[in-house]
Structures are given as structure tokens and as C-alpha cells.
Amino acid sequence: MPLVIVAFGIVALLVLIMGLKLNTFVSLIIVSFVVALALGMPIGDVVKTIETGLGGTLGHLALIFGLGAMLGKLIADSGGAQRIAMTLVDKFGEKNIQWAVVVASFIIGVALFFEVGLVLLIPIVFAISRQLKVSILYLGIPMVAALSVTHGFLPPHPGPTVIAGEYGANIGEVLLYGFIVAIPTVILAGPVFTKIAKKLVPNSFTKSGDIASLGKLKEFKLEETPGFGISVFTALLPVILMSIATIITLLQKTMGFEDTSFLAAIRFIGEAGTSMLISLLVAIYTMGLARKIPIKNVMESCSTAISHIGMMLLIIGGGGAFKQVLINGGVGDYVAELFNGTSLSPILLAWIIAAILRISLGSATVAALTTAGLVIPMLGQTDVNLALVVLATGAGSLIASHVNDAGFWMFKEYFGLSMKETFATWTLLETIISVAGLGFILALSLFV
């Protein structure tokens, strides 16, 4: 019965969001209330549960998410992202242009959220395709593959960051293993898949696309932008700090050397919140003050970044409320009981549940959070690596993006594709990322 109620809740969510065009956050809160009551939760506990889920999720995420948005905005507004892209295009040369786009998109994708990275990189891709007379889709597929993979697997992106918090996984380990999984996945879903897509829908590679809806975008002369080295360093600094702390902690566990105040300080700096704050302060200097940009202008970029993520934070909070209802309403325990004694790996189970919810709901982040509510009670019965369960949930939540996902429509419109062509390129690309990601995670689970 609990699973029937959850299924009813998901259908209700679809009707509210897609049928009645209700705001996603409002829809999640309505469904959380209805599902809580349907599960027989005492009336006095319903509001407390929803508040706990919303507050617990945002309490962990808001700091990292907010600082990450500011960092990305500073890199974009200073021209740092443009410098990274154009320098790599220049270094790789015309023959290896796809690889230049992959590497640039991957570096920029670590620092910027998917939609921001897309809006920033598409005009650059269009300009390169005109200059070199190559198809925009030939460059566009590797670009969105890199952005999507970083969005699904690497903190400080909302999905992996929030799931790591829910599962109690070490965020540095998620980042480290995320990189191991992300790099081969990007190669498969980017340059390799482009060759397959060209055979599947050759006509889509002749389209000219349309980015008029992006409006007038800020363009920089290359000499006006920060240097390549400092731009890459600023974009990757949170990753560097978190990775150093994680590697030292793993070495300490393996070799068994005793804890010291120096190691404690490294762990503190490597905490997601601390490393994001340090990186933001560095970006304020490198992307702003060092280039004689007034502090007022730098702070304006930060304020704009925060105003743009307000609704996204609420939607993630709403997803956290729904997740808490599933846990407190006993659905998670019911699923755990159902799979008790099964040989099915929690990694595989998390991927399957996230994939089903992603196809149903459209939102990768909401699908991942709902999966957490169903999988958390199972994790106490197993010694599985929690960082890998985080990555599996992220991989499942990317699968088969279609008409209920904003990314599907953005890709279709920008690249001027038909529905059939969008399914054969974007939807298939997201599915390759999801399935290949799972394959690499399962392979990695044999060693960690």
C-alpha cells in the first residue's frame, strides 16, 4: 500500500506541474501534505515533518549552493570563462576542436550550474562553428555532455551535494570518485556519441540553430579578460581544496598515522563550506579587485547570482520535504523490508529508483531527493561505500530527459531541432551518461 500512495503522489505531482502549470515548489508542498496524510501520519506531525525535511535539506545545501553561485557568476562576469574556452580552442587547434570544447566545458561546468554554463558557452560554440564552418551540433553535443556530467556527478552542484548530505557521505570522496567516473563518461557521451548521432540523424547536423532568445550577451576582447592560468585556478580551487583534504584523510586511514592539529586544519579547509568560502574570497580578488574592478560591481555580480537561485533553492527544499514525508511515513522502511535479504546492490537499487522517478518527474534534483527518502533506511544494513551510492543516485537522475524537463526544450530550441532529432540527440545523450556512469560506478565499487 505505501508504494501505491507514493505512485499516486508522483502522478499528482505530474498533474499539478504539467497539467495545471502550478509552480514546482508549491506542487511539492501540496503533494507532501497529501501523501503524509494518506500514509496515516498523525496530523500533529505533518507540518513538523515537512519543516524538518525542508530545513534539513537547505541547511546543508544553502551555504555551498549560494557561495558556488557567486563564484560562478564572478568567473562569468569577469570574462574568465570566455578566456578558458577561447584559449583551449586556440591551443587544441581546428583538428581537435571537439576536445577543446569538451575540456573547456568540463572546467567551466565544475564552477557553473548547468543552465548558466549552457547560456554562457552556447554563443562561444556558435561563434567557433561559424569561424571554422563546422556544424553547431558537432560542437554542441560534447559541450552539453561535459556540462551534464559535472552537474550530475560533481559537488558543488546541487544534486550530488544534497544527496551526499542526505546519505551522510564524505563530500570530498564524492568529488574524487566523481572525477574518476566523470572523465570516461564525458568522452563516451561527447566525442564518441557525436559520431553515432551523425549516423542516426544526419539532418540535425545541418541546422543553423537560434540563440536570439538569449538576448545581448556580454562579449569581451580577449585582452580585457583575466589570464588563462588564474581563470582555471579560480574555477577549480574548491575542487583542489576538497580533493587535497580527501586524499590526505584517505592516506591517514590507510597508513594509520595519528591525528594532529595540522591534519585537523587541512580537514577544516577541505570542508565543502570552508573551501567554497575561501574560493569565493580568492575570486573576489582575482576576478575583480586585481583587475581594478570596483568592489561595488563585484558585489553586484554576487547579488545577481543569489537572486537567480532563490526559486531553485525552494524547489530543492520542497524535494527535501517530500523525501522526509517518505521516511517518516514509513515508505523507506517498507522498501528496505521489501529488499531485505536481496542480493541487489544498493548502488543498483538507488540508480533504478532515481531513473524511474527522473522519467516520471523531469527534475533530476527532485528525483534524486525522493530516491534518498526510499534508499536511506536500507543503507544501515550494508557496508556499501556511501559516496558510490551518491554517484549512482546522480547517474539515475540524469536518464532519458524528455518533454517534462526544461533541459530538453532548451537544447531543442537553441540548436533548432525537431522533436525526433531532440530525442535522438539530447535524450539519448543523457541516457548514455546515466548508463555509462552506472557501469563505471559498479566497476569502481570493486576497488573501494
C-alpha positions as CSV (number, residue, x, y, z in Angstrom):
1,M,0.0,0.0,0.0
2,P,2.7,2.6,0.8
3,L,4.2,2.2,-2.7
4,V,0.7,2.8,-4.2
5,I,0.4,6.0,-2.2
6,V,3.9,7.1,-3.5
7,A,2.8,6.3,-7.0
8,F,-0.4,8.4,-6.5
9,G,1.8,11.2,-5.1
10,I,4.1,11.2,-8.2
11,V,1.1,11.2,-10.6
12,A,-0.5,14.1,-8.6
13,L,2.9,15.9,-8.9
14,L,2.9,15.4,-12.7
15,V,-0.7,16.7,-13.0
16,L,-0.1,19.8,-10.9
17,I,3.2,20.8,-12.6
18,M,2.5,19.8,-16.2
19,G,-1.3,19.8,-16.4
20,L,-2.3,22.7,-14.1
21,K,1.1,24.5,-14.7
22,L,1.4,25.1,-10.9
23,N,4.8,26.2,-9.6
24,T,7.1,23.2,-8.8
25,F,7.8,24.2,-5.2
26,V,4.1,24.8,-4.4
27,S,3.2,21.4,-6.1
28,L,5.8,19.6,-4.0
29,I,4.5,21.0,-0.7
30,I,0.9,20.2,-1.6
31,V,1.8,16.6,-2.5
32,S,3.9,16.3,0.7
33,F,0.9,17.2,2.8
34,V,-1.5,14.8,0.9
35,V,1.0,11.9,0.9
36,A,1.7,12.4,4.6
37,L,-2.0,12.2,5.5
38,A,-2.6,9.3,3.1
39,L,0.3,7.4,4.8
40,G,-1.5,7.8,8.1
41,M,0.9,10.2,9.7
42,P,-0.5,11.8,12.8
43,I,-1.9,15.3,11.9
44,G,0.3,16.9,14.6
45,D,3.4,15.5,12.9
46,V,2.7,16.5,9.3
47,V,3.9,20.2,9.4
48,K,6.9,19.3,11.7
49,T,8.0,16.6,9.2
50,I,7.7,19.0,6.2
51,E,9.6,21.7,8.1
52,T,12.3,19.2,9.1
53,G,12.8,18.0,5.6
54,L,12.8,21.5,4.1
55,G,15.2,22.9,6.8
56,G,17.5,19.9,6.9
57,T,18.0,19.9,3.2
58,L,18.5,23.6,2.8
59,G,20.6,23.8,6.0
60,H,23.2,21.6,4.4
61,L,22.9,23.0,0.9
62,A,22.3,26.7,1.1
63,L,25.8,27.7,2.1
64,I,27.6,25.6,-0.6
65,F,25.0,26.4,-3.3
66,G,24.9,30.2,-2.5
67,L,28.7,30.5,-2.4
68,G,29.0,28.4,-5.6
69,A,26.6,30.5,-7.5
70,M,28.5,33.7,-6.6
71,L,31.8,32.1,-7.6
72,G,30.5,31.0,-10.9
73,K,28.9,34.4,-11.6
74,L,32.2,36.2,-10.9
75,I,34.1,33.9,-13.3
76,A,31.4,34.5,-16.0
77,D,31.1,38.3,-15.5
78,S,34.9,38.9,-15.5
79,G,35.3,37.1,-18.8
80,G,37.3,34.3,-17.1
81,A,35.0,31.6,-18.6
82,Q,35.4,33.1,-22.1
83,R,39.2,33.2,-21.6
84,I,39.3,29.4,-20.6
85,A,37.2,28.5,-23.7
86,M,39.0,30.6,-26.3
87,T,42.5,29.7,-25.0
88,L,41.7,25.9,-25.2
89,V,40.2,26.3,-28.7
90,D,43.4,28.1,-29.8
91,K,45.7,25.5,-28.2
92,F,43.9,22.4,-29.4
93,G,43.6,23.7,-33.0
94,E,41.0,23.2,-35.6
95,K,41.6,19.5,-36.0
96,N,40.9,18.7,-32.3
97,I,38.2,21.4,-31.8
98,Q,35.8,18.9,-30.2
99,W,38.3,18.0,-27.5
100,A,38.9,21.7,-26.9
101,V,35.1,22.2,-26.3
102,V,35.0,19.2,-24.0
103,V,37.9,20.3,-21.8
104,A,36.6,23.9,-21.7
105,S,33.1,22.9,-20.9
106,F,34.3,20.5,-18.2
107,I,36.4,23.1,-16.4
108,I,33.6,25.7,-16.7
109,G,31.0,23.1,-15.8
110,V,32.7,22.4,-12.4
111,A,32.3,26.1,-11.4
112,L,28.9,26.9,-13.1
113,F,25.5,25.4,-12.8
114,F,24.2,23.6,-15.9
115,E,21.8,26.3,-17.2
116,V,24.4,29.1,-16.5
117,G,27.2,27.1,-18.3
118,L,24.8,26.5,-21.2
119,V,23.8,30.1,-21.7
120,L,27.5,31.2,-21.4
121,L,29.0,28.6,-23.7
122,I,26.4,28.4,-26.5
123,P,27.3,31.8,-28.0
124,I,31.0,30.8,-27.9
125,V,30.2,27.4,-29.7
126,F,28.1,29.3,-32.3
127,A,31.0,31.7,-32.9
128,I,33.5,28.9,-33.3
129,S,31.2,26.9,-35.7
130,R,30.8,30.0,-37.9
131,Q,34.5,30.6,-37.9
132,L,35.6,27.0,-38.7
133,K,32.5,26.2,-40.8
134,V,31.6,23.1,-38.7
135,S,28.1,22.0,-37.5
136,I,27.0,23.7,-34.3
137,L,25.7,20.2,-33.1
138,Y,29.2,18.7,-33.7
139,L,30.4,21.1,-31.0
140,G,27.2,21.3,-29.0
141,I,26.9,17.6,-28.1
142,P,30.4,17.5,-26.4
143,M,29.6,20.8,-24.7
144,V,26.3,19.7,-23.1
145,A,27.8,16.2,-22.3
146,A,30.5,17.8,-20.2
147,L,28.1,20.3,-18.5
148,S,25.6,17.5,-17.8
149,V,28.2,15.1,-16.3
150,T,29.6,17.8,-14.0
151,H,26.0,18.7,-13.0
152,G,25.2,15.0,-12.2
153,F,28.4,13.8,-10.5
154,L,30.5,16.6,-9.0
155,P,29.9,18.8,-5.9
156,P,29.3,21.8,-5.5
157,H,26.4,21.1,-8.0
158,P,23.0,20.8,-6.2
159,G,22.3,17.1,-7.0
160,P,25.5,15.4,-5.7
161,T,25.9,17.9,-2.9
162,V,22.4,17.5,-1.4
163,I,22.4,13.7,-1.8
164,A,25.8,13.4,-0.1
165,G,24.3,15.4,2.8
166,E,21.2,13.1,2.9
167,Y,23.3,9.9,2.8
168,G,25.9,11.2,5.2
169,A,28.7,10.6,2.6
170,N,32.0,12.4,2.6
171,I,31.7,15.1,0.0
172,G,35.4,15.0,-0.8
173,E,35.1,11.3,-1.6
174,V,32.1,12.0,-3.8
175,L,34.2,14.6,-5.6
176,L,37.2,12.3,-6.0
177,Y,35.3,9.3,-7.2
178,G,33.0,11.6,-9.2
179,F,36.0,12.7,-11.3
180,I,37.1,9.1,-11.9
181,V,33.6,8.3,-13.2
182,A,33.0,11.7,-15.0
183,I,36.0,11.7,-17.3
184,P,35.4,8.5,-19.3
185,T,31.6,9.2,-19.2
186,V,32.2,12.6,-20.9
187,I,34.4,11.0,-23.6
188,L,31.7,8.4,-24.4
189,A,28.7,10.8,-24.3
190,G,30.6,13.6,-26.1
191,P,33.0,13.0,-29.0
192,V,32.2,9.2,-29.3
193,F,28.4,9.7,-29.3
194,T,28.6,12.6,-31.8
195,K,29.8,10.1,-34.4
196,I,26.7,7.8,-33.6
197,A,24.3,10.8,-33.6
198,K,25.6,11.9,-37.1
199,K,24.6,8.5,-38.5
200,L,21.2,8.4,-36.6
201,V,20.0,11.9,-37.6
202,P,22.3,13.4,-40.2
203,N,19.9,16.2,-41.0
204,S,20.2,17.6,-37.4
205,F,23.9,18.4,-38.2
206,T,22.9,20.8,-41.0
207,K,20.7,23.0,-38.7
208,S,21.8,26.6,-38.0
209,G,20.2,27.0,-34.6
210,D,18.8,30.1,-32.9
211,I,20.2,31.9,-29.8
212,A,18.2,35.1,-30.3
213,S,16.3,34.3,-27.1
214,L,19.5,34.7,-25.1
215,G,19.4,38.4,-25.8
216,K,22.5,40.6,-26.0
217,L,25.3,38.8,-24.1
218,K,28.4,40.5,-22.7
219,E,31.3,40.0,-25.1
220,F,34.9,40.6,-24.1
221,K,38.0,41.3,-26.1
222,L,40.5,38.6,-25.0
223,E,43.0,41.2,-23.7
224,E,40.2,42.5,-21.3
225,T,39.8,39.1,-19.6
226,P,41.8,37.6,-16.7
227,G,44.7,35.3,-17.7
228,F,44.0,31.6,-18.6
229,G,46.0,30.2,-15.6
230,I,44.3,32.3,-13.0
231,S,40.9,31.7,-14.5
232,V,41.3,27.9,-14.4
233,F,42.8,28.1,-10.9
234,T,39.9,30.2,-9.6
235,A,37.3,27.9,-11.2
236,L,38.9,24.7,-9.9
237,L,40.0,26.0,-6.4
238,P,37.1,24.4,-4.5
239,V,37.9,21.1,-6.2
240,I,41.6,21.4,-5.4
241,L,41.0,22.2,-1.7
242,M,38.4,19.4,-1.2
243,S,40.5,16.8,-3.1
244,I,43.7,17.6,-1.1
245,A,41.8,17.1,2.2
246,T,40.1,13.9,1.0
247,I,43.4,12.3,-0.3
248,I,45.2,13.1,3.0
249,T,42.3,11.7,5.0
250,L,42.3,8.5,2.9
251,L,46.1,8.2,3.3
252,Q,45.7,8.7,7.1
253,K,43.1,5.9,7.3
254,T,45.2,3.5,5.1
255,M,48.5,4.1,6.8
256,G,47.1,4.7,10.3
257,F,49.3,7.7,11.2
258,E,48.0,9.6,14.2
259,D,45.8,12.7,14.1
260,T,47.4,16.1,14.6
261,S,46.2,19.7,14.7
262,F,47.7,20.2,11.2
263,L,45.6,17.4,9.8
264,A,42.5,18.8,11.5
265,A,43.2,22.2,9.9
266,I,43.5,20.6,6.4
267,R,40.2,18.8,7.0
268,F,38.6,22.1,8.1
269,I,39.8,23.8,4.9
270,G,38.6,20.9,2.8
271,E,35.1,21.0,4.2
272,A,32.7,22.0,1.4
273,G,31.5,25.2,3.0
274,T,35.0,26.4,4.0
275,S,36.6,25.6,0.6
276,M,33.7,27.4,-1.2
277,L,34.1,30.5,1.1
278,I,37.9,30.6,0.5
279,S,37.4,30.1,-3.3
280,L,34.9,33.0,-3.3
281,L,37.3,35.3,-1.5
282,V,40.0,34.4,-3.9
283,A,37.7,35.0,-6.9
284,I,36.7,38.4,-5.5
285,Y,40.4,39.3,-5.7
286,T,41.5,37.5,-8.9
287,M,38.3,38.2,-11.0
288,G,37.6,41.6,-9.5
289,L,39.9,43.7,-7.3
290,A,43.2,42.6,-9.0
291,R,41.7,43.8,-12.3
292,K,40.8,47.2,-10.8
293,I,37.0,46.4,-10.9
294,P,35.3,48.4,-8.1
295,I,34.1,46.2,-5.1
296,K,30.6,47.6,-5.7
297,N,30.5,46.0,-9.2
298,V,31.9,42.7,-7.8
299,M,29.2,42.6,-5.1
300,E,26.5,43.4,-7.7
301,S,27.5,40.2,-9.5
302,C,27.2,38.2,-6.2
303,S,23.8,39.7,-5.5
304,T,22.5,38.9,-9.0
305,A,23.8,35.3,-8.6
306,I,21.8,34.8,-5.4
307,S,18.6,36.3,-6.8
308,H,18.7,33.8,-9.7
309,I,18.9,30.7,-7.4
310,G,16.1,31.7,-5.0
311,M,13.4,29.6,-6.6
312,M,15.8,26.7,-7.3
313,L,16.6,26.6,-3.6
314,L,12.9,26.5,-2.7
315,I,12.3,23.6,-5.2
316,I,15.2,21.7,-3.6
317,G,13.7,22.4,-0.2
318,G,10.3,21.1,-1.4
319,G,12.0,18.0,-2.6
320,G,13.6,17.6,0.8
321,A,10.1,17.9,2.4
322,F,8.7,15.2,0.2
323,K,11.7,13.0,1.0
324,Q,11.2,13.4,4.8
325,V,7.5,12.5,4.4
326,L,8.5,9.2,2.7
327,I,11.0,8.5,5.5
328,N,8.8,9.4,8.5
329,G,5.7,7.9,6.8
330,G,7.4,4.5,6.7
331,V,7.8,4.2,3.0
332,G,11.6,3.9,3.2
333,D,11.3,1.2,5.8
334,Y,8.8,-0.6,3.6
335,V,11.1,-0.5,0.6
336,A,14.0,-1.7,2.9
337,E,11.9,-4.6,4.1
338,L,10.9,-5.4,0.5
339,F,14.5,-5.8,-0.5
340,N,15.7,-7.4,2.8
341,G,17.9,-10.4,2.0
342,T,18.1,-9.5,-1.7
343,S,21.4,-9.7,-3.5
344,L,20.6,-6.5,-5.3
345,S,23.3,-3.9,-4.6
346,P,22.1,-0.6,-3.0
347,I,24.1,1.1,-5.8
348,L,21.9,-0.6,-8.4
349,L,18.7,0.0,-6.4
350,A,19.4,3.7,-6.0
351,W,20.1,4.0,-9.7
352,I,16.9,2.2,-10.7
353,I,14.6,4.2,-8.3
354,A,16.2,7.5,-9.4
355,A,15.9,6.6,-13.1
356,I,12.1,5.8,-12.7
357,L,11.5,9.0,-10.8
358,R,13.5,11.1,-13.3
359,I,11.5,9.8,-16.2
360,S,8.3,10.5,-14.3
361,L,9.1,13.8,-12.8
362,G,11.6,15.5,-15.1
363,S,13.6,17.2,-12.4
364,A,16.9,15.5,-11.7
365,T,17.3,17.1,-8.3
366,V,13.7,16.2,-7.1
367,A,14.2,12.6,-8.4
368,A,17.5,12.3,-6.5
369,L,16.0,13.6,-3.3
370,T,12.9,11.4,-3.5
371,T,15.3,8.4,-4.1
372,A,17.2,9.3,-0.9
373,G,13.9,9.0,1.1
374,L,13.4,5.5,-0.2
375,V,17.1,4.3,0.0
376,I,18.3,5.8,3.3
377,P,16.7,3.1,5.5
378,M,18.5,0.4,3.5
379,L,21.9,1.8,4.0
380,G,22.2,0.7,7.6
381,Q,22.0,-3.0,6.5
382,T,25.0,-2.8,4.2
383,D,28.7,-1.7,4.2
384,V,28.4,-0.2,0.7
385,N,30.6,2.9,0.0
386,L,28.2,5.8,0.5
387,A,30.0,8.1,-2.0
388,L,29.3,5.5,-4.7
389,V,25.5,5.4,-3.7
390,V,25.5,9.2,-4.1
391,L,27.0,8.9,-7.6
392,A,24.6,6.1,-8.6
393,T,21.6,8.2,-7.5
394,G,23.0,11.1,-9.5
395,A,23.5,8.9,-12.6
396,G,20.0,7.5,-12.4
397,S,18.6,11.0,-12.0
398,L,20.0,12.0,-15.4
399,I,18.5,9.3,-17.6
400,A,16.2,9.9,-20.6
401,S,15.5,13.6,-20.3
402,H,12.3,14.3,-22.3
403,V,9.4,16.7,-22.6
404,N,8.9,17.2,-18.8
405,D,12.5,18.5,-18.4
406,A,13.5,22.1,-19.1
407,G,16.9,21.0,-20.5
408,F,15.1,19.1,-23.3
409,W,13.4,22.3,-24.6
410,M,16.5,24.5,-24.1
411,F,18.6,22.1,-26.3
412,K,15.8,21.7,-28.9
413,E,15.3,25.5,-29.3
414,Y,19.0,26.6,-29.2
415,F,20.0,24.0,-31.8
416,G,16.9,24.4,-34.0
417,L,16.0,20.7,-33.8
418,S,12.7,18.8,-34.4
419,M,11.2,16.7,-31.6
420,K,12.5,13.4,-33.3
421,E,16.0,14.9,-33.6
422,T,16.0,16.1,-30.0
423,F,15.1,12.6,-28.8
424,A,17.8,11.1,-30.9
425,T,20.5,13.5,-29.6
426,W,19.7,15.1,-26.2
427,T,17.5,12.3,-24.7
428,L,19.9,9.6,-26.0
429,L,23.0,11.5,-24.8
430,E,21.5,11.8,-21.2
431,T,20.7,8.1,-21.2
432,I,24.3,7.3,-22.3
433,I,25.6,9.4,-19.4
434,S,23.3,7.6,-16.9
435,V,24.1,4.1,-18.1
436,A,27.8,4.6,-18.7
437,G,28.0,6.4,-15.3
438,L,26.4,3.4,-13.6
439,G,28.8,1.0,-15.3
440,F,31.9,3.0,-14.2
441,I,30.5,3.3,-10.6
442,L,30.0,-0.5,-10.4
443,A,33.5,-1.1,-11.7
444,L,34.9,1.3,-9.1
445,S,32.9,-0.5,-6.4
446,L,35.2,-3.5,-6.9
447,F,38.2,-1.5,-5.7
448,V,36.8,0.9,-3.0
